Amino acid sequence: MTDAVIVDIVRTASGRGKPGGALSGVHPAVLLAETIRALVARTGLDPASIDDVIAGCVGQTGDQAQNIARTATLTAGLPESVPATSIDRQCGSSQQAAHFAAQGVMSGAYDIAIACGVESMSRVPMTLHGQGGQPTAPLTERYPLGLVNQGVSAELITAQYKFSRAELDAFAAQSHQRAAAAAAAGAFNNEIIPIDVTAEDGTISQHILDQTVRATTTAEGLADLSPSFTDAAIAERFPEISWSITPGNSSPLTDGASAALIMSADKAAQLGLKPRARFQSFAVAGSDPLFMLTGVIPATHKVLLRSGLSLSDLDAYEVNEAFAPVPLAWSREFNADPERLNPRGGAIALGHPLGGSGTRLLATMLNYLEASGGRYGLQTMCEGGGMANATIIEVL
């Protein structure tokens, strides 16, 4: 099979995912369209040569309904001949889009594809995602507690690994400090594309800075925040829970989009484009829906086995910071080097626009590897319902 390579990858800066957030006035189809348009323009690619656009999006309702991949592709001005599809693997949706795009290239089904993702959590709140849906009776019988809130899963993981509140808050503060330092050093400049936003007075400005990063965050300040997911029924069933998950050690609601141009190595050479990285290995795994956020552990074992690499071969690992206990549990399981874990901060600081997070992490990891002279990077993402994706790339 041919190599699938990343020619370029971009993202928007994050916006707070609530009314008044920097990107809340931008329709999500426009947000994704601008990201796709910028990606194509940066490479000089003939858009008619794109075989498919695969977009991750979790809240496929409201402004994100009607196959947002297609509406964004048309909004971006791409030819009508370019097809597009939207997929939902929860938080890993655009990481899965990258898998599908790369696997399509490797199998010969595609020459060129765009993997991307978007989420406007200010315009399509999470409360709307499951509206009208009821679990099946067999599912309820199998899981009497139901598919619990992810925050409850984070509490269960915290109790299982005996993480203290201070450990969670220290990790969260470090995420902000690393992201702020990276931004100040211009480390995100190559991945962030500007988005025009219109203020109430009609003035237009460009959004280019992650709105969710708080440079002054400290563990001491986070210690004052109250837990967000206390639940009497869960507390009765799991009295060991200490209720330590707060807005400070969780990823914030976020608006954002990201996109990667993926093609065969042969096609890149034919077009005179220089690949930045190749996909080395992929994995996806299921896990206990109650402890749903631990899927990153079996997914990592799986991708390492398939790759023939060990953790010591990896120069960076991006483990999505949905909640602080997720990367902390992963790190403990693999005895990972903390300096290689989310070295430019993670979702606690940079935001977690659900469907747009997978290719966002990929962009940040690739730029870090290039800047630091690293060769291999691992990305893994916990997902609702008990799943996780894992990807290993090799810088070229």
C-alpha positions in Angstrom: 0.0 0.0 0.0 1.1 3.6 -0.7 2.0 5.9 2.1 -0.6 8.4 3.2 1.0 11.8 4.0 0.0 15.1 5.6 0.8 17.9 3.2 -0.6 20.7 5.5 -2.8 21.1 8.5 -4.5 24.2 10.0 -6.9 25.2 12.7 -8.8 28.2 14.0 -7.9 29.7 17.3 -10.4 28.6 19.9 -13.4 30.7 21.0 -15.4 30.3 24.2 -18.3 28.1 23.4 -21.0 30.3 24.8 -23.0 33.4 23.7 -20.5 36.3 23.4 -17.6 34.0 22.7 -15.2 35.2 20.0 -16.6 32.8 17.4 -20.2 32.6 18.6 -21.3 34.9 15.8 -19.8 32.7 13.1 -22.0 30.0 11.6 -20.2 26.6 12.0 -20.5 25.9 8.3 -18.7 29.2 7.6 -16.1 28.4 10.3 -15.3 25.1 8.7 -15.5 26.6 5.2 -12.9 29.2 6.0 -10.6 26.6 7.5 -10.9 24.4 4.3 -10.5 27.4 2.1 -7.3 28.5 3.9 -5.9 25.0 3.7 -6.4 24.7 0.0 -5.0 28.3 -0.6 -1.9 27.5 1.5 -1.0 24.6 -0.7 -2.1 26.0 -4.1 -4.0 22.7 -4.7 -6.6 22.6 -7.5 -9.7 22.0 -5.4 -11.3 20.0 -8.2 -8.7 17.3 -7.5 -10.0 16.5 -4.0 -11.7 13.1 -3.9 -13.6 13.6 -0.7 -14.0 15.8 2.4 -14.6 14.0 5.6 -15.6 16.1 8.6 -16.1 15.3 12.2 -19.0 16.9 14.1 -20.7 15.6 17.2 -23.8 17.9 17.5 -25.3 17.3 14.1 -28.4 19.3 14.7 -29.5 22.9 14.4 -26.8 24.9 12.6 -24.7 21.8 12.3 -27.4 19.6 10.6 -27.8 18.6 7.0 -24.3 17.1 6.6 -22.2 20.1 7.6 -19.3 18.7 5.7 -21.2 19.2 2.4 -22.6 22.6 3.4 -19.1 23.8 4.5 -17.5 22.5 1.3 -20.0 24.4 -0.9 -19.7 27.5 1.3 -15.9 27.3 0.8 -16.5 27.6 -2.9 -15.1 24.2 -3.8 -16.5 22.7 -7.0 -19.8 20.9 -6.8 -18.0 17.7 -7.9 -16.2 17.5 -4.6 -18.3 15.2 -2.2 -18.3 15.4 1.5 -19.6 13.4 4.5 -20.0 14.1 8.2 -19.1 11.5 10.8 -19.6 11.2 14.6 -17.2 9.2 16.8 -17.8 11.7 19.6 -14.7 13.6 20.7 -12.6 11.7 18.3 -14.7 12.5 15.2 -12.1 14.4 13.2 -9.3 12.1 14.3 -11.4 9.3 12.9 -11.9 11.5 9.8 -8.1 11.6 9.4 -8.0 7.8 9.8 -10.7 7.3 7.1 -9.0 9.8 4.8 -5.5 8.2 5.2 -6.9 4.7 5.0 -8.7 5.6 1.8 -5.5 6.9 0.3 -3.5 3.8 1.4 -6.1 1.5 -0.1 -6.1 3.4 -3.4 -9.7 4.6 -3.0 -8.5 8.2 -2.8 -5.6 10.2 -4.2 -6.4 13.3 -2.2 -8.8 13.9 0.7 -9.4 16.6 3.4 -10.0 15.4 6.9 -11.5 18.1 9.1 -13.9 18.9 11.9 -15.9 21.6 13.5 -18.0 22.3 16.6 -19.8 25.5 17.6 -20.7 24.7 21.2 -22.1 28.2 21.6 -24.7 27.7 18.8 -25.3 24.0 19.3 -25.1 23.3 23.0 -24.4 19.8 24.3 -27.9 19.7 25.8 -29.2 19.4 22.3 -27.1 16.5 21.2 -29.2 13.7 22.5 -32.6 15.5 22.4 -35.4 13.1 21.7 -33.3 10.0 22.0 -34.1 7.2 24.5 -31.8 4.3 25.4 -33.0 0.8 24.4 -34.3 -1.5 27.1 -31.4 -4.0 26.5 -28.9 -1.2 26.9 -30.5 -0.1 30.2 -30.5 -3.7 31.4 -26.8 -4.0 30.6 -25.9 -0.7 32.1 -28.4 0.1 34.9 -26.8 3.5 35.5 -27.1 4.4 31.8 -24.5 6.1 29.7 -23.4 8.5 32.4 -22.2 12.0 32.0 -18.5 12.1 31.1 -17.8 14.2 34.1 -19.0 11.3 36.3 -16.6 9.0 34.4 -13.8 11.5 35.2 -14.8 11.3 38.9 -14.7 7.5 38.7 -11.2 7.5 37.1 -10.0 10.0 39.8 -11.2 7.6 42.5 -9.8 4.5 40.8 -6.3 6.0 40.4 -6.6 7.9 43.8 -5.7 11.2 42.2 -5.9 14.1 44.7 -7.7 17.4 43.8 -4.4 19.1 44.1 -2.9 16.8 41.4 -5.7 17.5 39.0 -5.5 21.3 39.6 -1.7 21.3 39.2 -2.0 19.5 35.9 -4.7 21.9 34.7 -2.6 24.9 35.7 0.4 23.5 33.8 -1.7 23.1 30.7 -2.5 26.8 30.7 1.1 27.8 31.5 2.5 25.6 28.6 -0.1 26.9 26.2 0.5 30.5 27.2 4.2 30.1 26.8 3.8 28.5 23.4 1.5 31.3 22.2 3.9 33.9 23.5 6.8 32.3 21.6 4.7 32.2 18.3 4.5 28.4 18.4 1.0 28.3 17.1 1.5 30.8 14.3 1.9 28.1 11.6 -1.3 26.3 12.5 -3.7 29.1 13.3 -5.6 30.7 10.4 -7.4 34.0 10.9 -11.2 34.2 11.1 -13.0 37.4 10.5 -15.5 38.3 13.3 -17.9 41.1 13.3 -18.5 43.1 16.6 -21.9 44.5 17.6 -20.9 47.9 16.3 -20.1 46.4 12.8 -16.4 46.5 13.0 -14.5 43.5 11.7 -11.4 42.0 13.3 -9.4 38.8 12.9 -9.6 36.2 15.6 -6.1 34.6 15.9 -5.5 33.9 19.6 -6.9 31.0 21.6 -9.6 32.7 23.8 -9.6 29.8 26.3 -6.0 30.1 27.4 -5.6 31.9 30.7 -1.9 32.7 31.3 -2.5 33.7 35.0 -4.0 30.3 36.0 -2.5 28.8 39.1 -3.3 25.6 41.0 -4.1 27.7 44.1 -6.7 29.7 42.1 -8.3 26.5 40.7 -8.6 25.1 44.2 -11.4 27.6 45.0 -13.7 26.2 42.3 -16.6 23.9 43.2 -17.2 20.4 41.7 -19.5 20.3 38.7 -20.9 16.8 38.5 -22.1 15.8 42.0 -24.9 13.2 41.7 -26.7 11.6 44.7 -27.4 8.3 42.9 -23.8 7.9 41.7 -22.5 8.9 45.2 -24.6 6.1 46.8 -23.3 3.5 44.3 -19.7 4.8 44.4 -19.0 6.2 47.9 -15.3 6.4 47.1 -15.8 9.4 44.7 -14.3 12.5 46.2 -16.0 14.9 43.7 -12.9 16.7 42.4 -13.8 17.6 38.8 -14.4 21.3 38.4 -14.6 23.7 35.4 -10.9 24.4 36.1 -9.6 20.9 35.6 -12.0 20.1 32.7 -11.8 21.3 29.1 -14.0 24.3 28.4 -16.9 24.5 26.0 -15.3 25.7 22.8 -16.0 26.8 19.2 -13.4 25.9 16.6 -12.5 24.1 13.4 -9.5 22.3 11.9 -8.5 20.6 8.7 -5.7 18.4 7.2 -4.8 17.8 3.6 -4.0 14.2 3.1 -2.8 12.5 0.0 -0.7 9.7 -1.4 3.1 10.2 -1.3 3.1 9.6 -5.1 0.4 12.3 -5.7 2.3 14.8 -3.5 5.5 14.2 -5.6 3.5 14.5 -8.8 2.1 17.9 -7.7 5.4 19.1 -6.4 4.1 19.3 -2.8 6.4 18.5 0.1 4.8 16.1 2.7 5.2 17.1 6.3 4.5 13.7 7.9 3.2 10.2 7.1 0.7 8.1 8.9 2.5 5.3 10.6 -0.2 3.4 12.4 -3.9 3.6 13.5 -6.0 2.0 16.1 -9.5 2.3 17.6 -10.7 0.6 20.7 -13.8 0.2 22.8 -13.9 0.4 26.6 -16.3 0.2 29.5 -18.9 2.9 28.9 -19.0 3.7 32.7 -15.3 4.4 32.7 -15.5 5.6 29.2 -12.5 8.0 29.3 -10.0 5.2 29.9 -10.3 3.9 26.3 -7.0 5.8 25.5 -5.1 3.1 27.4 -6.2 0.0 25.3 -6.1 2.1 22.1 -2.4 3.1 22.9 -1.5 -0.6 23.6 -3.1 -1.5 20.3 -1.4 1.2 18.1 2.0 0.5 19.7 1.7 -3.2 18.9 0.7 -2.5 15.3 3.5 0.1 14.9 6.3 -2.0 16.2 7.3 1.0 18.3 7.6 1.4 22.0 6.7 4.5 24.0 10.4 5.4 24.3 10.5 5.8 20.5 7.9 8.5 20.6 9.1 12.2 20.9 5.7 13.5 21.8 2.3 12.3 22.9 -0.9 14.2 22.7 -3.6 12.8 25.1 -6.7 14.8 24.9 -7.4 16.7 28.1 -11.1 16.2 28.2 -10.6 16.1 32.0 -7.3 16.2 33.9 -7.5 12.6 35.2 -7.5 11.2 31.6 -3.9 12.1 30.6 -2.8 11.5 34.2 -4.2 8.0 34.2 -2.7 7.3 30.7 0.7 8.6 31.9 0.7 6.5 35.0 -0.3 3.3 33.0 2.6 3.9 30.5 5.1 5.5 32.9 5.3 8.3 30.4 7.7 11.2 30.3 5.7 14.2 31.6 7.8 16.5 29.4 6.6 14.8 26.2 3.0 14.8 27.3 1.0 17.7 25.7 4.1 19.8 25.6 2.3 22.9 24.3 -0.7 22.5 26.6 -3.9 20.6 25.9 -7.6 21.0 25.8 -7.9 22.3 29.3 -6.2 25.4 28.0 -6.6 25.3 24.2 -10.2 24.2 24.3 -12.1 21.1 23.1 -14.5 21.9 20.2 -15.6 18.2 20.1 -15.7 17.4 16.4 -12.9 19.7 15.6 -10.5 18.5 18.3 -8.9 15.5 16.5 -7.3 17.4 13.7 -6.6 20.3 16.1 -4.4 17.9 18.3 -2.8 16.6 15.1 -1.9 20.1 14.0 -0.4 21.0 17.3 1.6 17.8 17.6 3.0 18.0 14.1 4.2 21.6 14.5 5.8 20.7 17.9 7.6 17.7 16.4 8.9 19.8 13.5 10.1 22.5 15.8 11.7 20.2 18.3 13.3 17.9 15.7 11.2 14.9 16.8 10.4 12.0 14.6 7.4 10.1 16.0 4.3 11.4 17.7 1.3 9.6 19.2 -2.2 11.1 19.5 -5.0 9.5 21.4 -8.5 10.7 22.2 -11.1 9.4 24.7 -14.6 9.3 23.3 -18.2 9.2 24.7 -19.7 5.8 25.1 -16.4 4.2 25.9 -14.1 4.4 22.8 -10.8 5.9 21.8 -8.7 6.5 18.7 -4.9 6.4 18.5 -2.7 7.6 15.7 1.1 7.5 15.2 2.7 9.9 12.7 6.2 10.1 11.5 7.7 13.5 10.5 9.3 13.6 7.1 
